[in-house]
């Protein structure tokens, strides 16, 4: 996602296995990352906790790894600390992709579909997102009674709002 900053400066923000901010332009900015508290049923300013901050020069990027599906808020300030822009990746009705993988200790064993169902159902119930999941052999499972779908080869996803590889 592109976030306009001062004059022609902007930030590219993405959530593909990391909450990443890349500064484009001529200025330096202080970037602050906040993550929604785990188990919060509703996103509000009081449910966000600071994760960290970085001073990013023009042409540089900074990121924090994604370990689970959470909503993030990113504040971008000038050098004096004045808020220039804020981005909240509210996941409601937005595309979220999970690529399910086996834990290294389970290599050679199949994924436990019940664990994937439980996790994905909980994510959709909390964030009300449009969740798609992929794992090897996912085409063989019945998703008809679930609140999420399998990711298919020809699915049209104009903006991937959040994507994560998760071990099960």
N, C-alpha and C positions, 0 to 999 in steps of 0.2 A: 504494500500500500504506500502511496506517495503522500507525504505530509509536507505542506508548504511551510517554510520558515521565514527568514528575513531576506528581502529583495528576491533574488533568483535562487537562493539556497533552498534545499529540500532534504528530507530524510526518506530513505526507503526502509520500510518496516516490514518484516516478514516473520512468520511463525512456522517454519519447517524444521522441526527437530531442535530449534533454538529460537529464543526471542531475540531477533537481530535488528539492529539499527545501523544503517549506513548513511553517513553524512556526505551530501553532494553540494559543492559550492565553494565559497571562499572563507567561511568563518568557522570558528570552533564553538562547540556547544557542550553543555553539561547535560547528560542524559541520565534519567532516573527510571528504574524498572520497579514495578509493583506487581504482585501476584495476588489473585483472589485466594483468600484463606481456604484450604481444603475443607470439605464438608459444608461449605456455605451454600445454602439453598437459594440465595438471592444475592446478586452482585449489587453492592452499594459502596460508596467511598469508605465506609467503616470496615468493610470486609477485605480490603486490600492491605497487604503488608509489604514493606520495602524489601526488595531482593538485593539491590545494589545500585551503584551509580558509577559513571565513567565520564571523563572529559574526553571528548572525541574531536580530533582535528578534522579539517576538511579532507575528504578523500579516505577517511578511516572508518572502521566499523567496530562495533562491540556487540557482545551477545551473552546470553545466559542459556544454559541447556534446558530443554523441556523434558521433564521426567514423567509427566502425566498431562491430561487435558485440564487446563485451568484458564480462566480469563486473566489477561494481563492488562496493565495500564502503563503507558510510557509517557513521561513528561520530558520535554526538551526545553532547556533554559539557556539564556545567553550567559556569558562569562560572569555577569554581575548577579546571576541567580534569578533574573526576571523570567517568568514562564512565557515561552514563545508559542509552544504548541503542546497539545496533549492528545494522545491516542488511546482509546479504550477498545480492546478487541472483543466487544460484546458478542458472544457466540450465538445468540438467539437467532434461529433461522438462517444461519450461515453454514457453508460447507466445512466439515471437519473430516479428515481422513486419518484412519489408523491402519498402519501396516503391522499386523500381528506376526511376531517371530518367536521361535523357540528359545528358551534360555539355553546358554551354552551347556549346562548340565543335562539338558534334555535332547541334545542333538541325536537325530535318528528316530526319535519318538514323535508321534503326531501331537499337534496342538489340542488342548482340551477346549472343545467348543463351548462347554458350559461356562468355563472361566471367561471366555471372550464375550459370551452373551451377557453374563452378569455385569462385567465392566462396562460394555458398550451401552447397555440399557440404563445403567446408573448415570453415565455421562449425558445421555439424551434427556433423562429425567431432570438432571440438575441444570443443564445449560439450554435445553430446548433447541439443540442444534440439528442440522441436517447431516447426520453421521453416516459415513460409508466406511466399511472395513474390508481389508484384503488380507488373505493368507493363502498359502499354497493349498489348493483343493477347496477353496471357499465356494466354488461353483457347485459342489456336491451337497451343500447344506441347504436346508429349508429356512428361509428368512421371513416367510409370509406372516407369521404372527409376532414379529419383532418390531420395535420402534426405530430400527436402523436397517440399512441395506448393505448388500455386498458391493464392492467397487468392481465395476465391469469395464472392459476394454474401451467401449465406445461411450462411456458416460461423459456428458458435457459438464465441465466444471469451470465456469468462467473465471472465478477467483478462488483459489484455494486459501481459505481464511486461516486454517490451522492444520498442520499435519505432523504426525509423530509416529515413530517406530516404537512399538511397545513389546516387551518380552512377556510371554505368558508361560 
